[in-house]
Amino acid sequence: MADTLTITDNRTGKQYEIPIHDGTIRAMDLRQIKVVPDEFGMMTYDPAFMNTASCRSRITYIDGDKGVLLYRGYPIEQLAEHSDFLETAYLILFGELPTEAQHQQWTKDVVHHTMLHTNISKLMEGFQYDAHPMGMFISTVGALSTFYLDAKNIFSSESRRLQTIRLIAKVPTIAAYAYRHSIGRPYNLPDNDLSYAGNFLNMLFRMTETKYAVNPVLERALDVLFILHADHEQNCSTSTMRNIGSSQADPYSSLAGAAAALYGPLHGGANEAVLRMLAEIGSLKNVPAFIKRVKGGDGRLMGFGHRVYKSYDPRAAIIKRIADLVFEVTGKNPLLEIALELERIALEDEYFVARKLYPNVDFYSGLIYQAMGFPVEMFPVLFAIPRAAGWVAQWEEMLLDPDQKIARPRQIYIGPATREYVPREKRR
């Protein structure tokens, strides 16, 4: 016998049996419950979708209480240690880790599409000199839909695979060009002899040298950061990707919308907020006073706590180890000692432990990016590059899911009842 939830209407005594599947009930099953006979039916009210599952997915699993993050069943710790970003992207997009032959072909396909059309480069040259790199990124990704008209063939598996390869290949180039534009330097063409992360560093930082010498520690650090940010279940930007895609928009337009959601300071700008907080604290001697203000409600401990994780974010532990390696190359970020002291206090102080305010992925990532030479304006762009893999995987899964229709949430109307129109000259 299937599990059910019995709901009793105390007004009428009538009982409703609601089927339970995968630990959830379908919101549409509540429509059979009516307050008055001719109404639409019972709805749920869930601002910000705090407890609403909008899809069934095979891509990413999170257990926030236990600090578990899996991509297609593989623990994030194992992927960060043994995999590279392109292999992880293949896993997220296609469901399985590639064989050696598949990995070589996948890498070859991506490398083949790293170049941008000359007109895309010209488009980016038209932005104001001080344009925000993320604004340039969003606009340019959206503009790709005007160059690849075949992207509208969203129900062709061949077309979807081609657009996927194009996006994974071109988002680092767009990001690097946005950075170079922001500092007034000419664009560097991709170097297809380098790795995915190495080529990105080349396009960002190569000056007049014929061949850019990639530092292997920084290359690996960036690759691991890309792996950690590749997907994270149904967050704000991923839900946006699915919502836009539900109207059968092409992947470039959908991804531009997802990137716009990521642009917000509560999402892709969180690590910048951490750096601002550390800079405002200024020195170790000011940490106790800052902690006191936070406890008194006058301030917020940025980079701690998470909407999903109620224990230590598994990505934060990996990033902390990566940070140590990066700082051996770049020198210690002067804000690191403040960060370490804040972490120590938060993990020991009952006030923070009781509220489950553990460090999250944003706490150390900004320190690493800053040490590598990235301005804070680039942080959300660096987030968007790897997340493109997750966005596209989520978009395609939504597209092929027979349960999915165009997204159209309901509302609870609390405005005026029906009113008669009053001519302007009679209004008071």
GUMAR-882597 format. One record per residue (C-alpha): residue number from 1; residue in three letters; y, z, x. Coordinates in nm, 4 decimals. Example, Ala and Ser with C-alpha at 12.3 -4.5 7.8 and 13.67 -1.06 7.14 Angstrom:
BEGIN
<r 1,ALA,<-0.4500,0.7800,1.2300>>,
<r 2,SER,<-0.1060,0.7140,1.3670>>,
This chain:
BEGIN
<r 1,MET,<0.0000,0.0000,0.0000>>,
<r 2,ALA,<0.3402,-0.0967,0.1335>>,
<r 3,ASP,<0.5908,0.1782,0.2145>>,
<r 4,THR,<0.8657,0.2122,-0.0414>>,
<r 5,LEU,<1.1769,0.4182,-0.0997>>,
<r 6,THR,<1.2048,0.5641,-0.4491>>,
<r 7,ILE,<1.5591,0.5884,-0.5846>>,
<r 8,THR,<1.6184,0.7807,-0.9084>>,
<r 9,ASP,<1.9233,0.7103,-1.1239>>,
<r 10,ASN,<2.0136,1.0572,-1.2514>>,
<r 11,ARG,<2.2193,0.9100,-1.5345>>,
<r 12,THR,<1.9308,0.7234,-1.6942>>,
<r 13,GLY,<1.6256,0.8741,-1.5268>>,
<r 14,LYS,<1.5195,0.5233,-1.4226>>,
<r 15,GLN,<1.3418,0.4898,-1.0903>>,
<r 16,TYR,<1.3591,0.1990,-0.8470>>,
<r 17,GLU,<1.0986,0.1226,-0.5803>>,
<r 18,ILE,<1.2645,-0.0348,-0.2758>>,
<r 19,PRO,<1.0234,-0.1874,-0.0173>>,
<r 20,ILE,<1.0540,-0.0621,0.3418>>,
<r 21,HIS,<0.9988,-0.3182,0.6181>>,
<r 22,ASP,<1.0403,-0.2391,0.9890>>,
<r 23,GLY,<1.1963,0.0938,0.8988>>,
<r 24,THR,<1.4697,-0.0689,0.6882>>,
<r 25,ILE,<1.5411,-0.1651,0.3308>>,
<r 26,ARG,<1.7074,-0.4902,0.2289>>,
<r 27,ALA,<2.0582,-0.4408,0.0983>>,
<r 28,MET,<1.9958,-0.7138,-0.1602>>,
<r 29,ASP,<1.7169,-0.5010,-0.3113>>,
<r 30,LEU,<1.9858,-0.2531,-0.4172>>,
<r 31,ARG,<2.1384,-0.5093,-0.6517>>,
<r 32,GLN,<1.8830,-0.4219,-0.9190>>,
<r 33,ILE,<2.0598,-0.0843,-0.9502>>,
<r 34,LYS,<2.3609,-0.1250,-1.1783>>,
<r 35,VAL,<2.6267,0.1282,-1.2730>>,
<r 36,VAL,<2.7138,-0.0826,-1.5787>>,
<r 37,PRO,<2.4860,-0.3569,-1.7173>>,
<r 38,ASP,<2.7102,-0.6578,-1.6474>>,
<r 39,GLU,<2.8147,-0.5717,-1.2921>>,
<r 40,PHE,<2.7079,-0.7398,-0.9672>>,
<r 41,GLY,<2.4824,-0.4522,-0.8640>>,
<r 42,MET,<2.4814,-0.1718,-0.6098>>,
<r 43,MET,<2.6198,-0.2475,-0.2632>>,
<r 44,THR,<2.6332,-0.0486,0.0580>>,
<r 45,TYR,<2.9677,0.0433,0.2157>>,
<r 46,ASP,<2.9437,0.0309,0.5950>>,
<r 47,PRO,<3.2768,-0.0082,0.7816>>,
<r 48,ALA,<3.2259,-0.1568,1.1299>>,
<r 49,PHE,<2.8546,-0.2094,1.0451>>,
<r 50,MET,<2.7620,0.1288,1.1906>>,
<r 51,ASN,<2.4216,0.1318,1.0199>>,
<r 52,THR,<2.3572,-0.2252,0.9050>>,
<r 53,ALA,<2.1012,-0.4594,1.0593>>,
<r 54,SER,<2.2269,-0.8159,1.0190>>,
<r 55,CYS,<1.9286,-0.9936,1.1711>>,
<r 56,ARG,<1.5772,-0.9709,1.3096>>,
<r 57,SER,<1.5775,-1.0515,1.6797>>,
<r 58,ARG,<1.3280,-1.0903,1.9642>>,
<r 59,ILE,<1.5842,-1.1011,2.2449>>,
<r 60,THR,<1.7096,-0.7542,2.3407>>,
<r 61,TYR,<1.5831,-0.4065,2.2599>>,
<r 62,ILE,<1.7844,-0.0875,2.3084>>,
<r 63,ASP,<1.6715,0.2715,2.2602>>,
<r 64,GLY,<1.9994,0.4543,2.2940>>,
<r 65,ASP,<1.8498,0.8029,2.2839>>,
<r 66,LYS,<1.6094,0.7311,2.5699>>,
<r 67,GLY,<1.8396,0.5042,2.7714>>,
<r 68,VAL,<1.6131,0.1989,2.7448>>,
<r 69,LEU,<1.7293,-0.1644,2.7682>>,
<r 70,LEU,<1.4769,-0.4492,2.7543>>,
<r 71,TYR,<1.5298,-0.8247,2.7757>>,
<r 72,ARG,<1.2400,-0.9928,2.5936>>,
<r 73,GLY,<1.0350,-0.6795,2.6682>>,
<r 74,TYR,<1.1184,-0.6541,3.0398>>,
<r 75,PRO,<1.2992,-0.3345,3.1536>>,
<r 76,ILE,<1.6466,-0.4010,3.2868>>,
<r 77,GLU,<1.5638,-0.1971,3.5993>>,
<r 78,GLN,<1.2813,-0.4362,3.6945>>,
<r 79,LEU,<1.4903,-0.7468,3.6357>>,
<r 80,ALA,<1.7818,-0.6064,3.8369>>,
<r 81,GLU,<1.5481,-0.5299,4.1265>>,
<r 82,HIS,<1.3273,-0.8389,4.1335>>,
<r 83,SER,<1.4966,-1.1208,3.9410>>,
<r 84,ASP,<1.8068,-1.3355,3.9872>>,
<r 85,PHE,<2.0565,-1.4279,3.7191>>,
<r 86,LEU,<1.9334,-1.7815,3.6503>>,
<r 87,GLU,<1.5767,-1.6571,3.6089>>,
<r 88,THR,<1.6955,-1.3792,3.3774>>,
<r 89,ALA,<1.9058,-1.6279,3.1796>>,
<r 90,TYR,<1.5978,-1.8491,3.1397>>,
<r 91,LEU,<1.4033,-1.5476,3.0099>>,
<r 92,ILE,<1.6733,-1.4572,2.7582>>,
<r 93,LEU,<1.7164,-1.8152,2.6401>>,
<r 94,PHE,<1.3554,-1.9324,2.6256>>,
<r 95,GLY,<1.1551,-1.6139,2.5793>>,
<r 96,GLU,<0.9427,-1.6050,2.8953>>,
<r 97,LEU,<0.9984,-1.5783,3.2689>>,
<r 98,PRO,<0.9808,-1.9262,3.4240>>,
<r 99,THR,<0.7028,-2.0464,3.6471>>,
<r 100,GLU,<0.8049,-2.1568,3.9953>>,
<r 101,ALA,<0.8220,-2.5195,3.8785>>,
<r 102,GLN,<1.0217,-2.4274,3.5682>>,
<r 103,HIS,<1.2611,-2.2173,3.7747>>,
<r 104,GLN,<1.3217,-2.5011,4.0183>>,
<r 105,GLN,<1.3846,-2.7506,3.7364>>,
<r 106,TRP,<1.6092,-2.5064,3.5487>>,
<r 107,THR,<1.8137,-2.4402,3.8624>>,
<r 108,LYS,<1.8377,-2.8127,3.9320>>,
<r 109,ASP,<1.9543,-2.8807,3.5754>>,
<r 110,VAL,<2.2236,-2.6124,3.5937>>,
<r 111,VAL,<2.3453,-2.7256,3.9356>>,
<r 112,HIS,<2.3725,-3.0832,3.8070>>,
<r 113,HIS,<2.6227,-2.9755,3.5389>>,
<r 114,THR,<2.8566,-2.7427,3.7308>>,
<r 115,MET,<3.1352,-3.0009,3.7612>>,
<r 116,LEU,<3.4114,-3.0167,3.4996>>,
<r 117,HIS,<3.5459,-3.3401,3.3542>>,
<r 118,THR,<3.8719,-3.4360,3.5279>>,
<r 119,ASN,<4.0593,-3.4098,3.1989>>,
<r 120,ILE,<3.9405,-3.0504,3.1570>>,
<r 121,SER,<4.0918,-2.9734,3.4970>>,
<r 122,LYS,<4.4165,-3.1363,3.3865>>,
<r 123,LEU,<4.4119,-2.9352,3.0657>>,
<r 124,MET,<4.3862,-2.6125,3.2657>>,
<r 125,GLU,<4.6715,-2.7227,3.4916>>,
<r 126,GLY,<4.8926,-2.7283,3.1832>>,
<r 127,PHE,<4.8740,-2.3539,3.1258>>,
<r 128,GLN,<5.1736,-2.1364,3.2135>>,
<r 129,TYR,<5.1571,-2.0053,3.5709>>,
<r 130,ASP,<5.1111,-1.6471,3.4485>>,
<r 131,ALA,<4.8650,-1.7248,3.1701>>,
<r 132,HIS,<4.5936,-1.4630,3.1323>>,
<r 133,PRO,<4.2640,-1.5932,3.2792>>,
<r 134,MET,<4.0736,-1.4894,2.9669>>,
<r 135,GLY,<4.3098,-1.6833,2.7429>>,
<r 136,MET,<4.2547,-1.9881,2.9636>>,
<r 137,PHE,<3.8787,-1.9334,2.9539>>,
<r 138,ILE,<3.8659,-1.9112,2.5738>>,
<r 139,SER,<4.0821,-2.2205,2.5246>>,
<r 140,THR,<3.8925,-2.4294,2.7784>>,
<r 141,VAL,<3.5468,-2.3412,2.6474>>,
<r 142,GLY,<3.6625,-2.4344,2.2980>>,
<r 143,ALA,<3.8015,-2.7625,2.4322>>,
<r 144,LEU,<3.4563,-2.8583,2.5659>>,
<r 145,SER,<3.3545,-2.9358,2.2062>>,
<r 146,THR,<3.5985,-3.2297,2.2140>>,
<r 147,PHE,<3.4288,-3.3700,2.5270>>,
<r 148,TYR,<3.0669,-3.3303,2.4166>>,
<r 149,LEU,<3.0547,-3.4658,2.0639>>,
<r 150,ASP,<2.6742,-3.4556,2.0705>>,
<r 151,ALA,<2.7043,-3.0764,2.0528>>,
<r 152,LYS,<2.7408,-3.1113,1.6767>>,
<r 153,ASN,<2.3734,-3.2122,1.6608>>,
<r 154,ILE,<2.2802,-2.8471,1.6384>>,
<r 155,PHE,<1.9417,-2.9079,1.4760>>,
<r 156,SER,<1.8263,-3.1293,1.7622>>,
<r 157,SER,<1.6309,-2.9180,2.0123>>,
<r 158,GLU,<1.7134,-3.1670,2.2890>>,
<r 159,SER,<2.0861,-3.1449,2.2159>>,
<r 160,ARG,<2.0768,-2.7645,2.2004>>,
<r 161,ARG,<1.9032,-2.7470,2.5381>>,
<r 162,LEU,<2.1580,-2.9839,2.6925>>,
<r 163,GLN,<2.4535,-2.7832,2.5587>>,
<r 164,THR,<2.2876,-2.4645,2.6812>>,
<r 165,ILE,<2.2562,-2.6040,3.0333>>,
<r 166,ARG,<2.6149,-2.7282,3.0231>>,
<r 167,LEU,<2.7482,-2.3895,2.9152>>,
<r 168,ILE,<2.5522,-2.1860,3.1700>>,
<r 169,ALA,<2.6625,-2.4311,3.4413>>,
<r 170,LYS,<3.0276,-2.4714,3.3479>>,
<r 171,VAL,<3.1457,-2.1227,3.2499>>,
<r 172,PRO,<3.1620,-2.0061,3.6160>>,
<r 173,THR,<3.3596,-2.3181,3.7071>>,
<r 174,ILE,<3.6035,-2.2598,3.4200>>,
<r 175,ALA,<3.6366,-1.8939,3.5199>>,
<r 176,ALA,<3.6985,-1.9799,3.8852>>,
<r 177,TYR,<3.9573,-2.2448,3.7946>>,
<r 178,ALA,<4.1350,-1.9923,3.5696>>,
<r 179,TYR,<4.1519,-1.7494,3.8622>>,
<r 180,ARG,<4.2766,-2.0124,4.1086>>,
<r 181,HIS,<4.5389,-2.1271,3.8579>>,
<r 182,SER,<4.6608,-1.7690,3.8133>>,
<r 183,ILE,<4.7263,-1.7335,4.1890>>,
<r 184,GLY,<4.8722,-2.0818,4.2351>>,
<r 185,ARG,<4.5962,-2.2264,4.4533>>,
<r 186,PRO,<4.4146,-2.5599,4.4183>>,
<r 187,TYR,<4.0766,-2.5655,4.2469>>,
<r 188,ASN,<3.7655,-2.5531,4.4626>>,
<r 189,LEU,<3.4858,-2.7884,4.3629>>,
<r 190,PRO,<3.1375,-2.6411,4.3119>>,
<r 191,ASP,<2.9030,-2.6323,4.6109>>,
<r 192,ASN,<2.5566,-2.7100,4.4819>>,
<r 193,ASP,<2.3904,-2.5887,4.8022>>,
<r 194,LEU,<2.4772,-2.2308,4.7079>>,
<r 195,SER,<2.3217,-1.9916,4.4584>>,
<r 196,TYR,<2.4723,-1.9375,4.1144>>,
<r 197,ALA,<2.6644,-1.6278,4.2263>>,
<r 198,GLY,<2.7349,-1.7701,4.5733>>,
<r 199,ASN,<2.8844,-2.0865,4.4297>>,
<r 200,PHE,<3.1061,-1.8816,4.2011>>,
<r 201,LEU,<3.2378,-1.6825,4.4981>>,
<r 202,ASN,<3.2949,-2.0120,4.6810>>,
<r 203,MET,<3.5013,-2.1552,4.3963>>,
<r 204,LEU,<3.7032,-1.8331,4.3787>>,
<r 205,PHE,<3.7757,-1.7528,4.7400>>,
<r 206,ARG,<3.7236,-2.0536,4.9694>>,
<r 207,MET,<4.0407,-2.1419,5.1550>>,
<r 208,THR,<4.0528,-2.4260,5.4099>>,
<r 209,GLU,<3.7069,-2.3819,5.5616>>,
<r 210,THR,<3.4663,-2.6727,5.5182>>,
<r 211,LYS,<3.1809,-2.4471,5.4116>>,
<r 212,TYR,<3.2276,-2.1088,5.2482>>,
<r 213,ALA,<3.0258,-1.8314,5.4139>>,
<r 214,VAL,<2.8907,-1.6154,5.1333>>,
<r 215,ASN,<2.8420,-1.2478,5.2108>>,
<r 216,PRO,<2.4811,-1.1789,5.1002>>,
<r 217,VAL,<2.5564,-0.8219,4.9862>>,
<r 218,LEU,<2.8447,-0.9301,4.7626>>,
<r 219,GLU,<2.6432,-1.2293,4.6418>>,
<r 220,ARG,<2.3528,-1.0075,4.5374>>,
<r 221,ALA,<2.5849,-0.7472,4.3861>>,
<r 222,LEU,<2.7500,-1.0090,4.1670>>,
<r 223,ASP,<2.4105,-1.1514,4.0689>>,
<r 224,VAL,<2.2895,-0.8069,3.9603>>,
<r 225,LEU,<2.6096,-0.7452,3.7644>>,
<r 226,PHE,<2.5500,-1.0765,3.5884>>,
<r 227,ILE,<2.1956,-0.9675,3.5006>>,
<r 228,LEU,<2.3179,-0.6346,3.3597>>,
<r 229,HIS,<2.5769,-0.8056,3.1385>>,
<r 230,ALA,<2.3640,-1.0970,3.0162>>,
<r 231,ASP,<2.2974,-0.9567,2.6681>>,
<r 232,HIS,<2.3344,-0.6326,2.4770>>,
<r 233,GLU,<2.2033,-0.6758,2.1263>>,
<r 234,GLN,<2.4391,-0.7025,1.8255>>,
<r 235,ASN,<2.7716,-0.5984,1.9774>>,
<r 236,CYS,<3.1115,-0.7209,1.8594>>,
<r 237,SER,<3.1156,-1.0507,2.0509>>,
<r 238,THR,<2.7489,-1.1334,1.9838>>,
<r 239,SER,<2.7947,-1.0705,1.6124>>,
<r 240,THR,<3.0975,-1.2981,1.6274>>,
<r 241,MET,<2.8867,-1.5697,1.7929>>,
<r 242,ARG,<2.6314,-1.5415,1.5145>>,
<r 243,ASN,<2.8935,-1.5275,1.2378>>,
<r 244,ILE,<3.0744,-1.8387,1.3587>>,
<r 245,GLY,<2.7456,-2.0145,1.4250>>,
<r 246,SER,<2.6267,-1.9355,1.0723>>,
<r 247,SER,<2.8768,-2.1940,0.9463>>,
<r 248,GLN,<2.6895,-2.4465,1.1689>>,
<r 249,ALA,<2.9753,-2.4738,1.4153>>,
<r 250,ASP,<2.8893,-2.6229,1.7560>>,
<r 251,PRO,<2.8019,-2.3816,2.0394>>,
<r 252,TYR,<3.1270,-2.4373,2.2314>>,
<r 253,SER,<3.3433,-2.3401,1.9350>>,
<r 254,SER,<3.1158,-2.0473,1.8568>>,
<r 255,LEU,<3.1206,-1.9259,2.2165>>,
<r 256,ALA,<3.5002,-1.9503,2.2335>>,
<r 257,GLY,<3.5136,-1.7175,1.9323>>,
<r 258,ALA,<3.2681,-1.4765,2.0942>>,
<r 259,ALA,<3.4785,-1.4757,2.4114>>,
<r 260,ALA,<3.7878,-1.4016,2.2016>>,
<r 261,ALA,<3.6104,-1.0947,2.0619>>,
<r 262,LEU,<3.5222,-0.9927,2.4174>>,
<r 263,TYR,<3.8906,-1.0249,2.5148>>,
<r 264,GLY,<3.9756,-0.7073,2.3228>>,
<r 265,PRO,<4.0327,-0.3904,2.5268>>,
<r 266,LEU,<3.7660,-0.2001,2.3318>>,
<r 267,HIS,<3.5015,-0.4503,2.4438>>,
<r 268,GLY,<3.5484,-0.6606,2.7584>>,
<r 269,GLY,<3.8500,-0.4645,2.8770>>,
<r 270,ALA,<3.6777,-0.1266,2.8951>>,
<r 271,ASN,<3.6319,-0.1281,3.2742>>,
<r 272,GLU,<4.0019,-0.2025,3.3189>>,
<r 273,ALA,<4.0746,0.1085,3.1123>>,
<r 274,VAL,<3.8579,0.3097,3.3541>>,
<r 275,LEU,<4.0649,0.1929,3.6527>>,
<r 276,ARG,<4.3868,0.2764,3.4701>>,
<r 277,MET,<4.2545,0.6249,3.3992>>,
<r 278,LEU,<4.1497,0.6822,3.7611>>,
<r 279,ALA,<4.4862,0.5557,3.8864>>,
<r 280,GLU,<4.6707,0.7873,3.6476>>,
<r 281,ILE,<4.4674,1.0866,3.7710>>,
<r 282,GLY,<4.5731,0.9872,4.1228>>,
<r 283,SER,<4.3817,1.2375,4.3345>>,
<r 284,LEU,<4.0948,1.4858,4.3318>>,
<r 285,LYS,<4.3297,1.7822,4.2919>>,
<r 286,ASN,<4.4449,1.6450,3.9544>>,
<r 287,VAL,<4.0932,1.6138,3.8084>>,
<r 288,PRO,<4.0684,1.9720,3.6665>>,
<r 289,ALA,<4.3987,1.9359,3.4811>>,
<r 290,PHE,<4.2899,1.5973,3.3431>>,
<r 291,ILE,<3.9562,1.7396,3.2227>>,
<r 292,LYS,<4.1440,2.0244,3.0545>>,
<r 293,ARG,<4.3665,1.7761,2.8698>>,
<r 294,VAL,<4.0635,1.5754,2.7549>>,
<r 295,LYS,<3.8982,1.8873,2.6163>>,
<r 296,GLY,<4.2227,1.9727,2.4380>>,
<r 297,GLY,<4.2288,1.6342,2.2690>>,
<r 298,ASP,<4.5147,1.5034,2.4816>>,
<r 299,GLY,<4.3462,1.2124,2.6566>>,
<r 300,ARG,<4.0176,1.0295,2.6690>>,
<r 301,LEU,<3.7463,1.0086,2.9330>>,
<r 302,MET,<3.7156,0.6305,2.9731>>,
<r 303,GLY,<3.3798,0.4853,3.0833>>,
<r 304,PHE,<3.1846,0.7730,2.9300>>,
<r 305,GLY,<2.9897,0.7619,2.6063>>,
<r 306,HIS,<2.8684,0.4533,2.4235>>,
<r 307,ARG,<2.8296,0.3371,2.0660>>,
<r 308,VAL,<2.4570,0.2851,2.1278>>,
<r 309,TYR,<2.3516,0.4975,2.4261>>,
<r 310,LYS,<2.3219,0.8719,2.3661>>,
<r 311,SER,<2.1852,0.9330,2.7138>>,
<r 312,TYR,<2.2593,0.7809,3.0563>>,
<r 313,ASP,<2.3257,0.4069,3.0253>>,
<r 314,PRO,<2.0436,0.2527,3.2356>>,
<r 315,ARG,<2.2843,-0.0136,3.3618>>,
<r 316,ALA,<2.5203,0.2543,3.4977>>,
<r 317,ALA,<2.2504,0.3939,3.7262>>,
<r 318,ILE,<2.1842,0.0470,3.8702>>,
<r 319,ILE,<2.5538,-0.0288,3.9168>>,
<r 320,LYS,<2.6090,0.3012,4.0970>>,
<r 321,ARG,<2.3500,0.2000,4.3600>>,
<r 322,ILE,<2.5062,-0.1464,4.3888>>,
<r 323,ALA,<2.8485,0.0133,4.4354>>,
<r 324,ASP,<2.7292,0.1985,4.7435>>,
<r 325,LEU,<2.6165,-0.1287,4.9042>>,
<r 326,VAL,<2.9372,-0.3112,4.8132>>,
<r 327,PHE,<3.1605,-0.0368,4.9525>>,
<r 328,GLU,<2.9756,-0.0541,5.2854>>,
<r 329,VAL,<3.1057,-0.4115,5.3114>>,
<r 330,THR,<3.4486,-0.3819,5.1536>>,
<r 331,GLY,<3.5316,-0.0240,5.2398>>,
<r 332,LYS,<3.5480,0.2540,4.9841>>,
<r 333,ASN,<3.7690,0.2095,4.6847>>,
<r 334,PRO,<4.0175,0.4994,4.7066>>,
<r 335,LEU,<3.9465,0.5767,4.3415>>,
<r 336,LEU,<3.5750,0.6289,4.4060>>,
<r 337,GLU,<3.6021,0.9991,4.4928>>,
<r 338,ILE,<3.7825,1.0646,4.1651>>,
<r 339,ALA,<3.5142,0.8719,3.9766>>,
<r 340,LEU,<3.2329,1.0663,4.1428>>,
<r 341,GLU,<3.3989,1.3987,4.0616>>,
<r 342,LEU,<3.4482,1.2991,3.6972>>,
<r 343,GLU,<3.0831,1.1981,3.6752>>,
<r 344,ARG,<2.9701,1.5267,3.8306>>,
<r 345,ILE,<3.1732,1.7290,3.5828>>,
<r 346,ALA,<3.0651,1.5240,3.2827>>,
<r 347,LEU,<2.6973,1.5630,3.3695>>,
<r 348,GLU,<2.7248,1.9412,3.4163>>,
<r 349,ASP,<2.9945,2.0579,3.1744>>,
<r 350,GLU,<2.8527,2.1688,2.8383>>,
<r 351,TYR,<3.1510,2.0168,2.6548>>,
<r 352,PHE,<3.0552,1.6647,2.7654>>,
<r 353,VAL,<2.6770,1.7193,2.7693>>,
<r 354,ALA,<2.6821,1.8417,2.4078>>,
<r 355,ARG,<2.8715,1.5291,2.3066>>,
<r 356,LYS,<2.6353,1.3082,2.5095>>,
<r 357,LEU,<2.9235,1.1606,2.7093>>,
<r 358,TYR,<2.7306,1.0012,2.9935>>,
<r 359,PRO,<2.8679,0.7269,3.2232>>,
<r 360,ASN,<2.8284,0.3766,3.0845>>,
<r 361,VAL,<2.8203,0.0344,3.2497>>,
<r 362,ASP,<3.1994,0.0066,3.2585>>,
<r 363,PHE,<3.2502,0.3208,3.4665>>,
<r 364,TYR,<3.1531,0.1664,3.8011>>,
<r 365,SER,<3.1751,-0.2094,3.7380>>,
<r 366,GLY,<3.5562,-0.2141,3.7559>>,
<r 367,LEU,<3.5518,-0.0321,4.0916>>,
<r 368,ILE,<3.3109,-0.2931,4.2293>>,
<r 369,TYR,<3.5120,-0.5882,4.0980>>,
<r 370,GLN,<3.8326,-0.4436,4.2384>>,
<r 371,ALA,<3.6696,-0.3833,4.5784>>,
<r 372,MET,<3.5507,-0.7458,4.5820>>,
<r 373,GLY,<3.9073,-0.8669,4.5352>>,
<r 374,PHE,<3.9227,-0.9437,4.1629>>,
<r 375,PRO,<4.2431,-0.8592,3.9754>>,
<r 376,VAL,<4.1892,-0.6580,3.6569>>,
<r 377,GLU,<4.2860,-0.9618,3.4469>>,
<r 378,MET,<3.9626,-1.1271,3.5612>>,
<r 379,PHE,<3.7359,-0.8445,3.4447>>,
<r 380,PRO,<3.6676,-0.9752,3.0913>>,
<r 381,VAL,<3.6135,-1.3256,3.2341>>,
<r 382,LEU,<3.3531,-1.1855,3.4733>>,
<r 383,PHE,<3.1879,-1.0265,3.1696>>,
<r 384,ALA,<3.1905,-1.3556,2.9756>>,
<r 385,ILE,<3.0135,-1.5624,3.2435>>,
<r 386,PRO,<2.6725,-1.3924,3.2184>>,
<r 387,ARG,<2.7106,-1.3033,2.8515>>,
<r 388,ALA,<2.7186,-1.6757,2.7747>>,
<r 389,ALA,<2.3395,-1.6732,2.8195>>,
<r 390,GLY,<2.2964,-1.3985,2.5626>>,
<r 391,TRP,<2.5442,-1.5539,2.3219>>,
<r 392,VAL,<2.3693,-1.8917,2.3253>>,
<r 393,ALA,<2.0259,-1.7306,2.2861>>,
<r 394,GLN,<2.1513,-1.5295,1.9880>>,
<r 395,TRP,<2.3196,-1.8368,1.8403>>,
<r 396,GLU,<2.0019,-2.0437,1.8562>>,
<r 397,GLU,<1.7870,-1.7618,1.7182>>,
<r 398,MET,<2.0267,-1.7280,1.4240>>,
<r 399,LEU,<2.0271,-2.1027,1.3675>>,
<r 400,LEU,<1.6472,-2.1229,1.3436>>,
<r 401,ASP,<1.6032,-1.8069,1.1344>>,
<r 402,PRO,<1.5170,-1.9049,0.7732>>,
<r 403,ASP,<1.6587,-1.5737,0.6471>>,
<r 404,GLN,<2.0078,-1.6523,0.7788>>,
<r 405,LYS,<2.2819,-1.8061,0.5679>>,
<r 406,ILE,<2.6539,-1.8419,0.6276>>,
<r 407,ALA,<2.7899,-1.4945,0.6945>>,
<r 408,ARG,<2.9883,-1.3650,0.4000>>,
<r 409,PRO,<3.0275,-0.9838,0.3738>>,
<r 410,ARG,<3.1189,-0.8261,0.0411>>,
<r 411,GLN,<3.4111,-0.5910,-0.0174>>,
<r 412,ILE,<3.5101,-0.3019,-0.2385>>,
<r 413,TYR,<3.8270,-0.4082,-0.4165>>,
<r 414,ILE,<4.0828,-0.1251,-0.4452>>,
<r 415,GLY,<4.3916,-0.3297,-0.5310>>,
<r 416,PRO,<4.5815,-0.3559,-0.8633>>,
<r 417,ALA,<4.4060,-0.4531,-1.1861>>,
<r 418,THR,<4.5044,-0.7785,-1.3585>>,
<r 419,ARG,<4.8831,-0.8115,-1.3865>>,
<r 420,GLU,<5.1094,-1.0570,-1.5679>>,
<r 421,TYR,<5.3416,-1.2755,-1.3596>>,
<r 422,VAL,<5.7093,-1.1715,-1.3845>>,
<r 423,PRO,<5.9798,-1.4366,-1.3165>>,
<r 424,ARG,<6.2023,-1.3566,-1.0180>>,
<r 425,GLU,<6.5173,-1.3045,-1.2213>>,
<r 426,LYS,<6.3439,-1.0323,-1.4262>>,
<r 427,ARG,<6.1955,-0.8358,-1.1395>>,
<r 428,ARG,<6.3351,-0.4956,-1.0451>>,
